[in-house]
């Protein structure tokens, strides 16, 4: 019969955590939005 080894359990949990977290793609921060020129607002058109 096999003995329970806490080291193996810890190693398997660490491996599972590493594999679960490796799917992140792209930057890990919110990129700054580029400055957009201010467009003048157009007045609403009146319907006859």
N, CA, C and O atoms as a Maestro MAE file, in Angstrom:
{
 s_m_m2io_version
 :::
 2.0.0
}

f_m_ct {
 s_m_title
 :::
 protein
 m_atom[192] {
  # First column is atom index #
  i_m_mmod_type
  r_m_x_coord
  r_m_y_coord
  r_m_z_coord
  i_m_residue_number
  s_m_chain_name
  s_m_pdb_residue_name
  s_m_pdb_atom_name
  i_m_atomic_number
  :::
  1 25 0.844 -1.181 0.000 1 A "UNK " " N  " 7
  2 3 0.000 0.000 0.000 1 A "UNK " " CA " 6
  3 2 0.896 1.254 0.000 1 A "UNK " " C  " 6
  4 15 1.926 1.293 0.672 1 A "UNK " " O  " 8
  5 25 0.485 2.259 -0.756 2 A "UNK " " N  " 7
  6 3 1.267 3.480 -0.856 2 A "UNK " " CA " 6
  7 2 1.038 4.384 0.353 2 A "UNK " " C  " 6
  8 15 -0.051 4.422 0.926 2 A "UNK " " O  " 8
  9 25 2.072 5.095 0.718 3 A "UNK " " N  " 7
  10 3 1.971 6.063 1.810 3 A "UNK " " CA " 6
  11 2 1.567 7.421 1.241 3 A "UNK " " C  " 6
  12 15 1.880 7.738 0.094 3 A "UNK " " O  " 8
  13 25 0.882 8.206 2.036 4 A "UNK " " N  " 7
  14 3 0.493 9.557 1.633 4 A "UNK " " CA " 6
  15 2 1.711 10.460 1.796 4 A "UNK " " C  " 6
  16 15 2.314 10.518 2.867 4 A "UNK " " O  " 8
  17 25 2.059 11.152 0.736 5 A "UNK " " N  " 7
  18 3 3.194 12.060 0.765 5 A "UNK " " CA " 6
  19 2 2.702 13.481 0.477 5 A "UNK " " C  " 6
  20 15 2.266 13.773 -0.636 5 A "UNK " " O  " 8
  21 25 2.770 14.359 1.472 6 A "UNK " " N  " 7
  22 3 2.292 15.727 1.266 6 A "UNK " " CA " 6
  23 2 3.104 16.487 0.226 6 A "UNK " " C  " 6
  24 15 2.578 17.400 -0.410 6 A "UNK " " O  " 8
  25 25 4.365 16.137 0.040 7 A "UNK " " N  " 7
  26 3 5.194 16.809 -0.959 7 A "UNK " " CA " 6
  27 2 4.671 16.593 -2.364 7 A "UNK " " C  " 6
  28 15 4.676 17.515 -3.179 7 A "UNK " " O  " 8
  29 25 4.218 15.381 -2.656 8 A "UNK " " N  " 7
  30 3 3.676 15.084 -3.986 8 A "UNK " " CA " 6
  31 2 2.376 15.838 -4.224 8 A "UNK " " C  " 6
  32 15 2.128 16.342 -5.319 8 A "UNK " " O  " 8
  33 25 1.553 15.908 -3.190 9 A "UNK " " N  " 7
  34 3 0.294 16.639 -3.326 9 A "UNK " " CA " 6
  35 2 0.568 18.116 -3.598 9 A "UNK " " C  " 6
  36 15 -0.080 18.724 -4.450 9 A "UNK " " O  " 8
  37 25 1.517 18.685 -2.885 10 A "UNK " " N  " 7
  38 3 1.874 20.078 -3.095 10 A "UNK " " CA " 6
  39 2 2.435 20.289 -4.501 10 A "UNK " " C  " 6
  40 15 2.128 21.289 -5.150 10 A "UNK " " O  " 8
  41 25 3.247 19.357 -4.967 11 A "UNK " " N  " 7
  42 3 3.822 19.472 -6.310 11 A "UNK " " CA " 6
  43 2 2.726 19.406 -7.372 11 A "UNK " " C  " 6
  44 15 2.772 20.167 -8.339 11 A "UNK " " O  " 8
  45 25 1.753 18.527 -7.221 12 A "UNK " " N  " 7
  46 3 0.671 18.412 -8.205 12 A "UNK " " CA " 6
  47 2 -0.222 19.658 -8.191 12 A "UNK " " C  " 6
  48 15 -0.669 20.117 -9.242 12 A "UNK " " O  " 8
  49 25 -0.478 20.201 -6.994 13 A "UNK " " N  " 7
  50 3 -1.283 21.419 -6.912 13 A "UNK " " CA " 6
  51 2 -0.556 22.604 -7.541 13 A "UNK " " C  " 6
  52 15 -1.180 23.430 -8.207 13 A "UNK " " O  " 8
  53 25 0.747 22.691 -7.336 14 A "UNK " " N  " 7
  54 3 1.527 23.762 -7.939 14 A "UNK " " CA " 6
  55 2 1.543 23.623 -9.459 14 A "UNK " " C  " 6
  56 15 1.403 24.617 -10.171 14 A "UNK " " O  " 8
  57 25 1.707 22.426 -9.953 15 A "UNK " " N  " 7
  58 3 1.690 22.182 -11.393 15 A "UNK " " CA " 6
  59 2 0.333 22.547 -11.992 15 A "UNK " " C  " 6
  60 15 0.273 23.164 -13.056 15 A "UNK " " O  " 8
  61 25 -0.739 22.177 -11.328 16 A "UNK " " N  " 7
  62 3 -2.081 22.503 -11.823 16 A "UNK " " CA " 6
  63 2 -2.302 24.015 -11.842 16 A "UNK " " C  " 6
  64 15 -2.918 24.534 -12.773 16 A "UNK " " O  " 8
  65 25 -1.813 24.722 -10.836 17 A "UNK " " N  " 7
  66 3 -1.972 26.177 -10.794 17 A "UNK " " CA " 6
  67 2 -1.171 26.835 -11.907 17 A "UNK " " C  " 6
  68 15 -1.643 27.791 -12.522 17 A "UNK " " O  " 8
  69 25 0.025 26.342 -12.173 18 A "UNK " " N  " 7
  70 3 0.834 26.910 -13.242 18 A "UNK " " CA " 6
  71 2 0.206 26.676 -14.612 18 A "UNK " " C  " 6
  72 15 0.207 27.567 -15.461 18 A "UNK " " O  " 8
  73 25 -0.323 25.493 -14.823 19 A "UNK " " N  " 7
  74 3 -0.943 25.196 -16.113 19 A "UNK " " CA " 6
  75 2 -2.246 25.968 -16.298 19 A "UNK " " C  " 6
  76 15 -2.587 26.336 -17.422 19 A "UNK " " O  " 8
  77 25 -2.964 26.213 -15.235 20 A "UNK " " N  " 7
  78 3 -4.226 26.944 -15.342 20 A "UNK " " CA " 6
  79 2 -3.991 28.425 -15.623 20 A "UNK " " C  " 6
  80 15 -4.841 29.067 -16.240 20 A "UNK " " O  " 8
  81 25 -2.879 28.978 -15.193 21 A "UNK " " N  " 7
  82 3 -2.627 30.394 -15.353 21 A "UNK " " CA " 6
  83 2 -1.819 30.751 -16.576 21 A "UNK " " C  " 6
  84 15 -1.506 31.926 -16.770 21 A "UNK " " O  " 8
  85 25 -1.465 29.791 -17.411 22 A "UNK " " N  " 7
  86 3 -0.574 30.097 -18.529 22 A "UNK " " CA " 6
  87 2 -1.329 30.473 -19.801 22 A "UNK " " C  " 6
  88 15 -0.697 30.658 -20.842 22 A "UNK " " O  " 8
  89 25 -2.647 30.592 -19.758 23 A "UNK " " N  " 7
  90 3 -3.403 30.899 -20.964 23 A "UNK " " CA " 6
  91 2 -3.607 32.379 -21.210 23 A "UNK " " C  " 6
  92 15 -4.262 32.755 -22.183 23 A "UNK " " O  " 8
  93 25 -3.066 33.224 -20.358 24 A "UNK " " N  " 7
  94 3 -3.252 34.664 -20.520 24 A "UNK " " CA " 6
  95 2 -2.473 35.168 -21.723 24 A "UNK " " C  " 6
  96 15 -1.282 34.889 -21.860 24 A "UNK " " O  " 8
  97 25 -3.136 35.900 -22.583 25 A "UNK " " N  " 7
  98 3 -2.487 36.487 -23.752 25 A "UNK " " CA " 6
  99 2 -2.740 37.982 -23.749 25 A "UNK " " C  " 6
  100 15 -3.797 38.438 -23.313 25 A "UNK " " O  " 8
  101 25 -1.794 38.726 -24.222 26 A "UNK " " N  " 7
  102 3 -1.948 40.164 -24.299 26 A "UNK " " CA " 6
  103 2 -1.434 40.845 -23.048 26 A "UNK " " C  " 6
  104 15 -0.936 40.185 -22.136 26 A "UNK " " O  " 8
  105 25 -1.550 42.147 -23.000 27 A "UNK " " N  " 7
  106 3 -1.025 42.906 -21.868 27 A "UNK " " CA " 6
  107 2 -1.835 42.651 -20.601 27 A "UNK " " C  " 6
  108 15 -3.030 42.363 -20.665 27 A "UNK " " O  " 8
  109 25 -1.183 42.757 -19.463 28 A "UNK " " N  " 7
  110 3 -1.847 42.548 -18.193 28 A "UNK " " CA " 6
  111 2 -2.271 43.874 -17.569 28 A "UNK " " C  " 6
  112 15 -2.452 43.957 -16.354 28 A "UNK " " O  " 8
  113 25 -2.430 44.901 -18.382 29 A "UNK " " N  " 7
  114 3 -2.853 46.210 -17.908 29 A "UNK " " CA " 6
  115 2 -3.806 46.789 -18.941 29 A "UNK " " C  " 6
  116 15 -3.869 46.318 -20.077 29 A "UNK " " O  " 8
  117 25 -4.538 47.800 -18.543 30 A "UNK " " N  " 7
  118 3 -5.434 48.467 -19.487 30 A "UNK " " CA " 6
  119 2 -4.613 49.467 -20.290 30 A "UNK " " C  " 6
  120 15 -4.036 50.389 -19.714 30 A "UNK " " O  " 8
  121 25 -4.551 49.305 -21.596 31 A "UNK " " N  " 7
  122 3 -3.774 50.253 -22.396 31 A "UNK " " CA " 6
  123 2 -4.429 51.629 -22.395 31 A "UNK " " C  " 6
  124 15 -5.652 51.756 -22.338 31 A "UNK " " O  " 8
  125 25 -3.588 52.648 -22.460 32 A "UNK " " N  " 7
  126 3 -4.117 54.013 -22.501 32 A "UNK " " CA " 6
  127 2 -4.757 54.256 -23.865 32 A "UNK " " C  " 6
  128 15 -4.186 53.914 -24.900 32 A "UNK " " O  " 8
  129 25 -5.933 54.844 -23.851 33 A "UNK " " N  " 7
  130 3 -6.611 55.107 -25.117 33 A "UNK " " CA " 6
  131 2 -5.931 56.291 -25.814 33 A "UNK " " C  " 6
  132 15 -5.535 57.246 -25.146 33 A "UNK " " O  " 8
  133 25 -5.790 56.245 -27.128 34 A "UNK " " N  " 7
  134 3 -5.146 57.357 -27.827 34 A "UNK " " CA " 6
  135 2 -6.008 58.614 -27.747 34 A "UNK " " C  " 6
  136 15 -7.236 58.541 -27.712 34 A "UNK " " O  " 8
  137 25 -5.354 59.745 -27.719 35 A "UNK " " N  " 7
  138 3 -6.075 61.017 -27.636 35 A "UNK " " CA " 6
  139 2 -6.833 61.244 -28.937 35 A "UNK " " C  " 6
  140 15 -6.251 61.180 -30.020 35 A "UNK " " O  " 8
  141 25 -8.107 61.503 -28.832 36 A "UNK " " N  " 7
  142 3 -8.932 61.734 -30.011 36 A "UNK " " CA " 6
  143 2 -9.253 63.226 -30.093 36 A "UNK " " C  " 6
  144 15 -9.559 63.856 -29.081 36 A "UNK " " O  " 8
  145 25 -9.184 63.780 -31.287 37 A "UNK " " N  " 7
  146 3 -9.499 65.201 -31.425 37 A "UNK " " CA " 6
  147 2 -10.969 65.449 -31.099 37 A "UNK " " C  " 6
  148 15 -11.838 64.638 -31.418 37 A "UNK " " O  " 8
  149 25 -11.226 66.581 -30.460 38 A "UNK " " N  " 7
  150 3 -12.597 66.923 -30.087 38 A "UNK " " CA " 6
  151 2 -13.367 67.334 -31.340 38 A "UNK " " C  " 6
  152 15 -12.956 68.237 -32.068 38 A "UNK " " O  " 8
  153 25 -14.470 66.668 -31.575 39 A "UNK " " N  " 7
  154 3 -15.293 67.014 -32.729 39 A "UNK " " CA " 6
  155 2 -16.431 67.920 -32.275 39 A "UNK " " C  " 6
  156 15 -17.057 67.656 -31.249 39 A "UNK " " O  " 8
  157 25 -16.704 68.969 -33.015 40 A "UNK " " N  " 7
  158 3 -17.797 69.865 -32.614 40 A "UNK " " CA " 6
  159 2 -19.135 69.134 -32.749 40 A "UNK " " C  " 6
  160 15 -19.362 68.382 -33.697 40 A "UNK " " O  " 8
  161 25 -20.001 69.376 -31.786 41 A "UNK " " N  " 7
  162 3 -21.310 68.733 -31.818 41 A "UNK " " CA " 6
  163 2 -22.192 69.429 -32.843 41 A "UNK " " C  " 6
  164 15 -22.165 70.653 -32.975 41 A "UNK " " O  " 8
  165 25 -22.961 68.646 -33.557 42 A "UNK " " N  " 7
  166 3 -23.863 69.208 -34.554 42 A "UNK " " CA " 6
  167 2 -25.226 69.413 -33.906 42 A "UNK " " C  " 6
  168 15 -25.703 68.543 -33.177 42 A "UNK " " O  " 8
  169 25 -25.852 70.548 -34.163 43 A "UNK " " N  " 7
  170 3 -27.183 70.763 -33.590 43 A "UNK " " CA " 6
  171 2 -28.184 69.790 -34.220 43 A "UNK " " C  " 6
  172 15 -28.046 69.424 -35.387 43 A "UNK " " O  " 8
  173 25 -29.177 69.378 -33.457 44 A "UNK " " N  " 7
  174 3 -30.169 68.462 -34.014 44 A "UNK " " CA " 6
  175 2 -30.954 69.130 -35.137 44 A "UNK " " C  " 6
  176 15 -31.264 70.320 -35.078 44 A "UNK " " O  " 8
  177 25 -31.262 68.356 -36.141 45 A "UNK " " N  " 7
  178 3 -32.028 68.905 -37.262 45 A "UNK " " CA " 6
  179 2 -33.525 68.884 -36.919 45 A "UNK " " C  " 6
  180 15 -34.025 67.931 -36.322 45 A "UNK " " O  " 8
  181 25 -34.218 69.943 -37.306 46 A "UNK " " N  " 7
  182 3 -35.649 70.050 -37.011 46 A "UNK " " CA " 6
  183 2 -36.431 69.395 -38.138 46 A "UNK " " C  " 6
  184 15 -36.145 69.613 -39.315 46 A "UNK " " O  " 8
  185 25 -37.408 68.598 -37.770 47 A "UNK " " N  " 7
  186 3 -38.273 67.956 -38.767 47 A "UNK " " CA " 6
  187 2 -39.488 68.832 -38.993 47 A "UNK " " C  " 6
  188 15 -40.064 69.346 -38.034 47 A "UNK " " O  " 8
  189 25 -39.889 69.012 -40.244 48 A "UNK " " N  " 7
  190 3 -41.075 69.858 -40.506 48 A "UNK " " CA " 6
  191 2 -42.373 69.204 -40.104 48 A "UNK " " C  " 6
  192 15 -43.439 69.797 -40.266 48 A "UNK " " O  " 8
  :::
 }
 m_bond[191] {
  # First column is bond index #
  i_m_from
  i_m_to
  i_m_order
  :::
  1 1 2 1
  2 2 3 1
  3 3 4 2
  4 3 5 1
  5 5 6 1
  6 6 7 1
  7 7 8 2
  8 7 9 1
  9 9 10 1
  10 10 11 1
  11 11 12 2
  12 11 13 1
  13 13 14 1
  14 14 15 1
  15 15 16 2
  16 15 17 1
  17 17 18 1
  18 18 19 1
  19 19 20 2
  20 19 21 1
  21 21 22 1
  22 22 23 1
  23 23 24 2
  24 23 25 1
  25 25 26 1
  26 26 27 1
  27 27 28 2
  28 27 29 1
  29 29 30 1
  30 30 31 1
  31 31 32 2
  32 31 33 1
  33 33 34 1
  34 34 35 1
  35 35 36 2
  36 35 37 1
  37 37 38 1
  38 38 39 1
  39 39 40 2
  40 39 41 1
  41 41 42 1
  42 42 43 1
  43 43 44 2
  44 43 45 1
  45 45 46 1
  46 46 47 1
  47 47 48 2
  48 47 49 1
  49 49 50 1
  50 50 51 1
  51 51 52 2
  52 51 53 1
  53 53 54 1
  54 54 55 1
  55 55 56 2
  56 55 57 1
  57 57 58 1
  58 58 59 1
  59 59 60 2
  60 59 61 1
  61 61 62 1
  62 62 63 1
  63 63 64 2
  64 63 65 1
  65 65 66 1
  66 66 67 1
  67 67 68 2
  68 67 69 1
  69 69 70 1
  70 70 71 1
  71 71 72 2
  72 71 73 1
  73 73 74 1
  74 74 75 1
  75 75 76 2
  76 75 77 1
  77 77 78 1
  78 78 79 1
  79 79 80 2
  80 79 81 1
  81 81 82 1
  82 82 83 1
  83 83 84 2
  84 83 85 1
  85 85 86 1
  86 86 87 1
  87 87 88 2
  88 87 89 1
  89 89 90 1
  90 90 91 1
  91 91 92 2
  92 91 93 1
  93 93 94 1
  94 94 95 1
  95 95 96 2
  96 95 97 1
  97 97 98 1
  98 98 99 1
  99 99 100 2
  100 99 101 1
  101 101 102 1
  102 102 103 1
  103 103 104 2
  104 103 105 1
  105 105 106 1
  106 106 107 1
  107 107 108 2
  108 107 109 1
  109 109 110 1
  110 110 111 1
  111 111 112 2
  112 111 113 1
  113 113 114 1
  114 114 115 1
  115 115 116 2
  116 115 117 1
  117 117 118 1
  118 118 119 1
  119 119 120 2
  120 119 121 1
  121 121 122 1
  122 122 123 1
  123 123 124 2
  124 123 125 1
  125 125 126 1
  126 126 127 1
  127 127 128 2
  128 127 129 1
  129 129 130 1
  130 130 131 1
  131 131 132 2
  132 131 133 1
  133 133 134 1
  134 134 135 1
  135 135 136 2
  136 135 137 1
  137 137 138 1
  138 138 139 1
  139 139 140 2
  140 139 141 1
  141 141 142 1
  142 142 143 1
  143 143 144 2
  144 143 145 1
  145 145 146 1
  146 146 147 1
  147 147 148 2
  148 147 149 1
  149 149 150 1
  150 150 151 1
  151 151 152 2
  152 151 153 1
  153 153 154 1
  154 154 155 1
  155 155 156 2
  156 155 157 1
  157 157 158 1
  158 158 159 1
  159 159 160 2
  160 159 161 1
  161 161 162 1
  162 162 163 1
  163 163 164 2
  164 163 165 1
  165 165 166 1
  166 166 167 1
  167 167 168 2
  168 167 169 1
  169 169 170 1
  170 170 171 1
  171 171 172 2
  172 171 173 1
  173 173 174 1
  174 174 175 1
  175 175 176 2
  176 175 177 1
  177 177 178 1
  178 178 179 1
  179 179 180 2
  180 179 181 1
  181 181 182 1
  182 182 183 1
  183 183 184 2
  184 183 185 1
  185 185 186 1
  186 186 187 1
  187 187 188 2
  188 187 189 1
  189 189 190 1
  190 190 191 1
  191 191 192 2
  :::
 }
}
